Amino acid sequence: MKQLFTLASFFIALQLFGQKQIVWFDIGAKVQYGGAGFYNSAIGNSDLFDYKISSGYGIGGRLGINFQYSGLSLEVMKSKASQTFDRKGTTKIDQIDWSSLDIYALFRHSKNLGYFEIGPKIALVKKVESTLEGAIKTDNTSDYNKTVFSGVVGFGANILGNDGRFSGILGLRFEYGFSDFVSKQGAGANVNAPLRNAAVYKSGYKSSNVAFAGVVFELNWGIGYFGKAQCGKRSKFIMF
């Protein structure tokens, strides 16, 4: 996102206002869509089920705290995702759907109209529903952890705007969960979650790790920066 505020715009601002720029801020709206779901090696190796391609999406906003080309991107997104399975030898489908509030804290480096980001995500899981053998959806939220931690990597490029006040950015993002999606209750003696079939775990319980790989689009607006007068006066906030 620092492509929003190129090095040239920094120098122009310094010349116009006689200020030394310390830190600058931008805000944005964003949406993402792509392949989503979770991976469980016991299900993947099972003779009972086949994984199907599933999808997920999120919508939210961000705040950028920037120091020249690098900074911190704080994001909050409301997300929904699902994981679908085929039951081998039948036409029946099982599906797990969930919604969450996702909080990101990403280091972002931007230069030459491109960016790279990396950091953690905390997903606050709000609701999980299962649809087994095409039956009516059942609320199974208690079988899943309320908090899931993931690692995030992304990159992209500026495709709109270059005046330091507005930009549109298109990128790719990849996420993988490091903590088990299933709660202790769901992974209990009967090993019911996520497909409520203990036969899947005949070789022992395996964790379920959420994942996402998709496209991200952002619209960002520059707010301003803290500047310090060259004569040594107090720092002040300057709007773009």
C-alpha positions in Angstrom: 0.0 0.0 0.0 2.9 2.3 0.2 2.6 2.6 -3.5 -0.3 4.9 -2.4 2.4 7.2 -1.1 5.4 6.9 -3.4 8.8 8.3 -2.5 8.1 11.2 -4.9 5.0 12.2 -3.0 7.0 12.2 0.3 9.5 14.6 -1.1 6.8 16.9 -2.6 5.1 17.1 0.8 8.4 17.9 2.5 9.1 20.7 0.1 5.6 22.1 0.4 5.3 22.1 4.1 8.9 22.1 5.3 8.1 19.1 7.5 9.9 15.9 8.3 7.5 12.9 7.9 7.5 10.5 10.8 4.6 8.1 10.2 1.6 8.2 7.9 -1.8 6.5 7.9 -4.4 5.2 5.5 -7.7 3.4 5.8 -9.4 1.0 3.4 -12.3 -1.2 2.5 -11.6 -4.7 1.2 -13.2 -7.9 0.1 -11.7 -11.4 -0.6 -13.0 -14.5 -2.3 -11.4 -17.9 -3.1 -11.0 -21.5 -2.1 -11.6 -22.2 1.5 -12.1 -25.1 3.9 -10.1 -27.2 6.3 -7.8 -30.2 6.0 -7.9 -33.3 8.2 -5.5 -36.0 7.2 -7.7 -38.7 8.6 -10.6 -37.6 6.3 -8.2 -37.3 3.4 -6.9 -40.8 3.8 -10.4 -42.3 4.5 -12.1 -44.8 2.3 -15.4 -43.1 3.1 -15.1 -39.5 1.9 -13.7 -37.4 -0.9 -12.8 -33.7 -0.5 -14.6 -31.3 -2.8 -13.5 -27.8 -3.8 -15.2 -25.4 -1.4 -15.2 -21.6 -1.2 -15.2 -18.7 1.3 -15.4 -14.9 1.3 -14.8 -12.0 3.6 -15.6 -8.3 3.7 -14.2 -5.6 6.0 -11.8 -2.8 6.5 -8.2 -1.9 7.4 -6.0 0.7 9.0 -2.4 1.2 7.8 0.3 2.5 10.1 3.2 3.2 7.7 6.8 4.1 7.9 8.1 4.9 4.4 7.9 1.6 2.6 7.0 -0.7 5.5 4.3 -0.7 8.1 1.5 -2.5 10.0 -1.8 -3.4 8.4 -4.6 -3.9 10.9 -7.7 -5.5 9.4 -11.1 -6.7 10.6 -13.2 -8.9 8.3 -16.5 -10.7 8.5 -16.1 -14.0 6.8 -18.0 -17.1 5.8 -16.6 -20.4 4.5 -17.5 -24.0 4.0 -16.0 -27.5 3.4 -17.9 -30.1 1.4 -17.3 -33.8 1.1 -18.6 -36.6 -1.2 -19.6 -39.9 0.4 -17.8 -42.5 -1.7 -20.1 -44.9 -3.5 -23.2 -42.7 -3.0 -24.6 -39.4 -4.2 -24.8 -38.0 -0.7 -22.9 -34.8 0.3 -21.7 -33.7 3.7 -21.0 -30.0 4.3 -19.6 -27.9 7.2 -20.4 -24.1 7.1 -19.0 -21.5 9.5 -18.9 -17.8 10.0 -16.2 -15.8 11.9 -14.9 -12.4 12.7 -11.3 -12.3 11.5 -8.6 -10.0 12.9 -5.3 -9.5 11.1 -2.1 -7.9 12.2 0.2 -8.0 9.1 3.6 -6.6 8.4 3.4 -5.0 4.9 6.2 -3.9 2.7 5.3 -1.9 -0.4 7.6 -0.6 -3.2 7.5 -0.1 -7.0 3.6 -0.4 -7.0 3.7 -3.8 -5.4 3.4 -5.2 -1.9 4.2 -8.2 0.2 2.5 -9.0 3.6 3.0 -11.6 6.3 1.6 -12.1 9.8 -1.0 -13.7 12.1 -4.8 -13.9 12.0 -7.2 -14.6 14.8 -10.6 -16.0 13.8 -13.3 -15.5 16.3 -15.7 -18.3 15.2 -19.3 -17.3 15.6 -21.3 -20.2 14.2 -20.7 -23.7 12.7 -23.4 -25.8 11.0 -23.2 -29.3 9.6 -25.3 -30.8 6.9 -24.8 -34.5 6.9 -26.1 -36.8 4.1 -28.1 -33.8 2.7 -30.2 -33.5 5.8 -31.3 -30.3 7.5 -28.5 -28.1 8.9 -27.6 -28.7 12.5 -25.9 -26.2 14.8 -22.6 -27.7 16.0 -20.9 -24.6 17.2 -19.9 -26.2 20.6 -17.9 -28.9 18.7 -15.5 -26.2 17.3 -13.1 -23.9 18.9 -14.2 -20.3 19.4 -10.7 -19.0 18.5 -8.5 -20.2 15.6 -5.0 -18.9 14.9 -3.6 -18.8 11.3 -0.6 -17.6 9.4 -1.1 -15.3 6.5 1.0 -14.5 3.4 0.0 -12.2 0.5 1.2 -10.1 -2.3 -0.2 -7.9 -5.0 -0.1 -4.7 -7.0 -1.6 -1.2 -7.3 -4.1 -1.1 -10.2 -5.8 2.2 -9.5 -4.6 5.7 -8.4 -1.2 7.0 -7.8 -1.6 10.5 -6.3 -1.0 9.5 -2.6 -4.6 9.9 -1.6 -6.5 7.0 -3.2 -5.6 3.6 -4.7 -7.1 0.3 -5.6 -5.0 -2.8 -5.0 -5.5 -6.3 -6.3 -3.7 -9.2 -4.6 -3.5 -12.9 -3.7 -3.7 -14.1 -0.1 -2.9 -17.5 1.5 -3.9 -18.6 5.0 -3.4 -21.7 7.0 -4.6 -22.5 10.5 -2.0 -23.6 13.1 -4.6 -24.5 15.8 -7.2 -27.2 15.6 -10.6 -26.1 14.3 -12.3 -28.8 16.4 -12.9 -28.2 20.2 -12.1 -30.7 23.0 -15.7 -31.6 23.1 -15.8 -32.3 19.4 -12.6 -34.3 19.6 -13.9 -36.3 22.6 -14.3 -40.0 23.2 -16.5 -40.6 20.2 -14.5 -38.4 17.9 -17.6 -37.1 16.2 -16.4 -33.8 14.6 -16.2 -32.8 11.9 -18.1 -35.5 10.1 -19.6 -37.2 13.2 -18.2 -40.6 12.0 -15.8 -42.3 14.4 -14.8 -44.8 11.7 -12.8 -42.0 10.0 -10.5 -41.8 13.0 -9.7 -45.6 13.3 -6.0 -44.8 13.2 -6.3 -42.0 15.8 -7.6 -38.5 16.1 -6.2 -35.9 13.6 -6.6 -32.1 13.8 -8.6 -30.1 11.3 -6.7 -27.0 10.0 -8.6 -24.2 8.2 -7.2 -22.8 5.0 -7.9 -20.1 2.4 -6.3 -19.2 -0.9 -7.9 -16.4 -3.0 -8.1 -13.0 -4.5 -8.1 -9.8 -2.4 -9.2 -6.3 -3.6 -8.7 -3.1 -1.6 -9.7 0.5 -1.9 -7.5 2.7 0.2 -7.6 6.4 1.2 -4.7 8.4 2.7 -5.6 10.2 5.9 -2.4 12.1 6.8 0.8 11.9 8.6 2.6 13.1 11.7 5.3 15.6 10.7 8.0 17.4 12.7 9.0 20.9 11.7 12.6 21.2 10.6 13.2 24.0 13.1 12.6 21.4 15.9 9.0 22.3 16.8 6.5 19.9 18.2 5.2 17.1 15.9 1.7 17.6 14.5 -0.8 15.7 12.4 -1.1 16.9 8.8 -4.0 15.8 6.6 -3.4 14.8 3.0 
